[in-house]
């Protein structure tokens, strides 16, 4: 691998029209190696370039990075004079576009480790995490974590450690550090979710996707701080194809003609369909469901077989077909794929909580934990539950996040009201907003005649839902939506430890069984 120097990074930015100037490079820049890039001063390393970014950036962060051994820094033009005064004599690269520049220099500084991995990117409004987990089960076989790095909204695994994720797709210096660690650990695959924010704000610039999967598109993340319009959101999602070799596309997605037109720039397109469209390369027939199990016949260009999934949800047929299409491209055989899908489960995704009865009878109260958090995922989830739990009463516990995706505050209660018998509005990562205000907005959007309650404390809301279920003679499904298996709640500027929805459900159910 060629040595990366400060001079070569300056040349890279100049080549892309991003270099606005330099400070204190001098002749030493040609021989000054740069071995990585960081944007968090707390983890800055010797020999690295430090990126000064963000509206809340302070010169003290740069000072901290330099103390930890950073050899130079990258900053936007508007910070250049202030930081030159704060760190006189330190080499600096000055850019016109700090986000795009830091992505390019991070990829180069970390030595483009993606070139030594098979990189699989998954985008879409819903289903990214489920496909990622199914795919990991297939690629790793009987040794989970052995050969596949994971970057996604639930967990991140770099070959050494597995941690709960904060962002679906990290900032580019962090992203490339993770990929470099995966290469050093000898991993073969990178299985990653790619968010619209990552695409819009250049977090994955410089990364080539050997396989890029487009699942679906719906209205989500529309807000002043995310995407101002659906068109902006859709354009961000489609841009993944600009850096993809083989595109995997769901023929059943809305706007499929536009998706296929954009994917035409890729070297190859492989399609899939759960609606029986036999023109797809991978498609499903004979879909059936029973409590907690979905079965179908999968058809690919080289085989067909019966597939049984280890989780409920008819919409998971779409997700399984995506995983099958990707796995075939990666060279996995039929038996390996089918066996893996029969045991693949996703924490907090269509997770059924079924109490065991000593006499073997069907339970009267069942819980369901799912991360469903937008209109499209609600439509898929509730329509599937109606078929899998016919005649069951449904109590839904739901909320909406603070500071973003404001359309959820009226879309979610309206969609849930079509299917659920009782709604309980509660907190869901309120951030800097008052959860009572968010819940009141959701209540105001609830159609007339639909029973609802507002209980801002999420644990109390779940306990109330279980109480209502246990006090009824009807078979009742308690749907706990939005948080999945997350053990943190975003409150203010902090992520506060939180008991998972599933743990609270079991505790509440036990208290009513005594």
N, C-alpha and C positions, 0 to 999 in steps of 0.2 A: 504494500500500500504506500503510495507516494506521501511524503511528508507535507503536511498542510502548514503554511506559514501565514503570518499576518499580511505579508505582501500578496500572497495568492488569494486571500480572502478579499483584499481590497480590489484586486483585479476581477474577481468574480462579481462583486457588486458593480464595478464599472461596466463590465460586459452586459449586465442586465439594466443599465441605466439608473442604478440606485445609489451610486456613490456621490454624495454631495461635497465631500471633503475629508481631510484627515487631520489629526493632530499628532505631532511627535513621532511619526513613523521612522524617519531617518533610514540610514543604511542597514540598521540591525533588523528591519522588518523582513528582509529577505532570508534571514537565518533564524528568525524567532518562530519556533514551532508552536502551533496551537493544537491542543489535543482534545478539545471539547468546548461546549458552550453552555452557559447557565443563565437563567433569568431570575433565580432566587438566591440572594446573597448568602442565605443560611446553608446552602449546599454547594456554593462555589468551590472550585477545586484548583490547585496549582496547575499552571499551564493552560488554563481555559480563558476563553473570551467571555466577558460578562455583558449581558444585554440590559440596557437601561430602558425600561418601557413602562407604560401605564400612566393613567391620569394621576394616580396617587404616588408616583415615583418620587423618592427623596434622595438627595446626594449621599445621605448616610448609608443607603443601600450599596452604592458604589464603593464607599469607603470600606464597608464590611467585606465585600467581595475581594477587594484588593488586599485586605489583611489576610484573607484566606488563600491568597496566591494567584489570583487572576492576573494575567499578563497584559490585558488590554480590554477596551470596552467598545461597544457599539451603541450609538444613540441617535435620536432624531435631531434634525437641524435646530429645532427650537430649544433643545437642552445643551447644545454644544458649548456655548460660552460659559454657562453656569457650571458645567461639569469640568471644563478646562480650569476654571478658578478653584474648584473644589479638589481636583486631583491634578495639580500642575506637573507637567512632564510625562504623564502617562499616555501611552499610545492609544489613539482612538480612531474608529471608523465612524464617519458621519453619513447618515442616509436620509433620503427623501421619503422613504416608506419603511418604517422600522419593523412592521409586522412581516412584510414580504422579505425584507433583508435578513431578519433573524432566522427565518425558515431556511433560506439558501445557505447562510453561513453555518447554521447548526448542522445541516446535512453534510456539508463539506468538512467541518471541524471534527465531527464524529466519524469521518471516513466512509460515509455512505454505506452503513452496515446493511441496509435493505437489499443490497446487491447480492448478499450471501444468504438471503432468506427467500422463501416463497411468500409473497405478501398478498393477503386476501382482505379486501375492504368491503364492508357491508353498510349500505345506507338505505334509508326509507323512513317513513313516518312511524311505523310500528313494526315490531318483530325482529329488530336488529339483535337484541340480546339473546333471544331464543335461537335464532339461526347460529349465532356465535357459539353458544353452548352446545348445540347439536353438532356443529362442525368440530368443535374441540373433542367431543366424545368420539367422533369418527377418526380424526387424525391421530389422536393419542392412543386409541385402542384400549388395551387393558392397563395402561400405565399413564393415568391422567397427569398432565403437566410435564411429561417426559420430552416431548418434542415440539410443543406448540406454545408460542407466546401469545398472550391475550391482552388486548387493550379495549376496554368497553365501559359501559355505564354501571356495571355491577362490580366487577373485580378487574385488577390488572396483575398479570403474571409475567415476569421478565426472565424466567429461568432460574431465579434464585429465591425471590420472595413473591408472595401473593398478598395483595392488600386491597381493601375496599376503595373503589374509585371515587374521585371527587368530580372530575369532568369526564364526559364520554370520551373525548379526544383531548389529550393534554396540549399545552402550549408547545411550540416546536422544539425548543431546547430540551424540554423534558421528554418529548416524544422520541427524539433522536438518541437521548441517553438510554431510554428503555430499549430501543432497538439495538443499540450497541451492546448492551448487557445481554440481550438475547443471543446475539451472535457469539459473544464470548462464552456463553453457557452452552453453546453447541446446539441450539434449537434449530429446527428445520423450517417451521412455518411461523408466520405472524398472522393471527386471526383477529381483526380489529373492526370495531364499529366506527363509522365515520359520520360525525354529526354535521348538520347544516352550518352550525357556527364555525366548526373547524374548516369547512370548505370556504365559507364566506370570508373568514378572517385569516386565511393563508396559513393555518397551522400545519397543513400537510403538503405545502408547496415543496417540490423536490422529491417527493416520495412517488415511486412507481408501483402501481397495483398490478400484480401479475393477473389477478382475478378481481373484478369489481362487480358487486352484486347490487342491483336496484330492486328493492322489494315492492314499494308502493309509495303513493303520495296522497296526502290529505292536508287539510288546513290545520296548522299547528305552529307554535312559536311565532305568532304574529303579534308584535308589540313594538313600541318605540325603541326598546333596548335590544330587540332581536332582529326580526325581519319586518319591515314596515308594511309589506304586502305579501300576498300569496305568491305573486310572480317572482318576488325577490327570493323567497324561500325555495321555490321550485328551481329557479336558476342556480341557486347554490348547490342543491342536490345533484342536478344534472352535470355540474362542472366536474364531478368525480371522473366522468368518462374521459376528460381531457388528459388524464394521467393513468389510464387503464389500458392494459393489453387485451384481455378477454373480458367481455361484458356478459354478465348473467342477468337476464331481465324477466320479470314477471309479466306475462301477457295479460293478466287479469287486472293490472293496475289501472287506475284512472290515468288519462292523458298518455296512454301507451304509445300512440303514434309519435308524440313529441319525444318520449323517452327513447324509442327505437331510432328516431332520426338523429338524436345526439349521440347515441351509442354507435352509430355507423362509422364514427371516426376511429373506433377500436379495431384491432386486427381481426377480431372474431366476436360473434354474438351467439350466445346459447340461451334459449328461452325455456320457461317452465310455466305450467298452468295447473291449477287445482280444479278448474271448472270443466275439465274434460276436453280442452282444445287440443286435438291430436296433431295439429301443426306445430305444437311446441316440441322441443327436443326431449323434455322431461315432463310427464303429465300423470294425472291420477285418475283412477276409476274405482268404482265399487266402494265408495267412502261410507263407513259405518261407525257408530259410536255407542258406547255404553258407559256406565258410571266410571269415570276416571280413565277410560281407554278410547283411543281413536285408531281405526284400522282402515287401510286402503291398499289398492294395488298400484304400485309405482311402475311406470314405463319409462325406460331410457333408451338411447340409441343402441345399447348393447345387451340389455337384460330387462326382465320384468319379474316382479316378486311381490308377495304380500308383505306389507310393512305395518307393524304395530308400534304406536307411540306410548311412551310411559307417562303421558300427561293428557288431561282433557283439553277440549277446545278444538272445534272443527277447523278454525282458522290456522291451527298448527300444521295442517296439511300443506298449506302454502309454504310455511317455514321449513318443513321437512323436505319439500321438493327443492327449495333453494339450496339446502345443505347437500342434498343428493347431487344436484347439478355441479356444485362446487367440488364435492368430493370426487366425482368422476373425472373432472378436469385435473384433479391432483393425483389421479392414478389409483384411487381406492377401488377395491373390488366389491361385488354385490354382497357377499356374505358379511364382509367387514362392516359395510354401511348399514345393512339391515339389523345386525346384532347391536351396533352402537345406538341406533335410534330407539331400540326396544328398551334401553336403560337410561337414555339421556334425559336429564331433568334440569330445570333452571330454577335457582333459588328465587322465590318471590314471583314466579311467572306461572299462572294457572296451577298454583300449589293447593291441592285439595287437603283439607284437614278433616279427616273422617274418623270419628271416635269408634273404637271397637266395641262391639256388643258381645257379652259372654254367651248369649244364646244364638249368636249369628244372625240376628235380625237386622233389618236395614235401619240405620240411624235416623232419628227424627230431626236432628240439627247437624248441619255440615258447614264448615267454614271454607272459604276460598280466598287465598291471598293472590293478588295480581297487581302488577305495576301499571295497569291500564290508566292512562292519564290524559288522553285526548279523545276527541270525538270519534276518530276512525277506530281506535282500539276499543272504545266503548261499544261501537256498533258490532264489531267482530265478537267481543266477549259476550255481550248480553244475548245476541242472536244465537250463539252457540249454546249458552246455558239454557235457553228456552227449549232447545231440542234435546239436550242431555239430561235436563231435570224437569221434564214436563209435569205441570201441576204443582210444583213446589212454590212456596211463598219466598220472595227475595227481599232481604233487608240490605241496603247498600250504605256503606260508610265511605264518604268521599270528601275531597277538598280540592283546592287549587293553590298553586304556588304564589308566593309574593314576588312582585317586581318583574314578572314576565308572563307571556302566554295568556293575556287577559281574556281572550275569547273563550277560554275554558270555563270562565265563571258563569257564562250563560249557556254554552253548548253542553257542558257535562250534566247539569241538572235536567236540562230538557231531554237529553238522550236517555239518561238513567230513568227518568219518569215514565218513559215508554215501556219499561220492562219491570222495574222494581215496585214493590208494594209499599215500601217505607224507606225514606231517605234520612240519613243523619250526616249533617255537614260538620266538618271538623278541620283542624289545622293540617296543612301539608307543606312543610318547608316555607313558612311565611316570610322568612328573611327579615326585611326591614318594615314590613307592613303588619298591621294589626289583624290577626286572624279573624277577629269578630267582624271586621269590616268585610273581609273576603267572603266569609260565610253568609253575611247578610246579603251581599250581592248575588250569591248563588241561590239563596232562598227567594229573593225577589224574581229570579228567572225561572223558578219552579212553576210548572203549569198548575192552574187552580184544581183543587180537589185531590192533590197528591199529598199524603201525610208526610211531614218532615219535622225534624228537630235540629237545633243548633247546639252542639256541645263542643266547644273549642278545644278542650283538652282531649287529645286523640285517644289516650288510654281509656278515659272515662267514656268516650263515644263508643269504643269497641265493647266495653263492658255493658253499656246500655243496649247495644245491638244484640248481644248474647242473652241478656235478660229478657228482651222482647221475644227472641226466638224460643227460649226455654219456657216462657209463660203461655205459649200458643200450642194448640193441639194439632196445628198444621205442620207438615214437613217444611222446614225452613232452611234456606241457604243464606248464610251471612257472608256477603261479598265485601272484602276489605281492600279498597282500591287506592292506587297511587303511590304507595311506599314500597310495595313488594317486600323484599327481605332486608331492606335498609335498616341499619342500626344507628343512624345519625339523623338528626333533625336540624335543618338549616334555620337558625333563629338569630336575627340580627346579622352580625358579621361572623358568627361562630357556627360550628357544626357540633351540636350537643348530643351526647350519647342518648340513645332511645331504645327501649325494648321493642323488638320487632313485633309487627302486627300478629304474626302467628303465635308468638310466645304469650302475648296478652290474651288472645282468643282461648288458648288451651287453659290458661290460668282462670279466666272468667268462666269457662265451661265447667271446670272442676269445682269451682265454688258453688255452682248451681246443682251439681250432681251429689253434693254431700247432704 
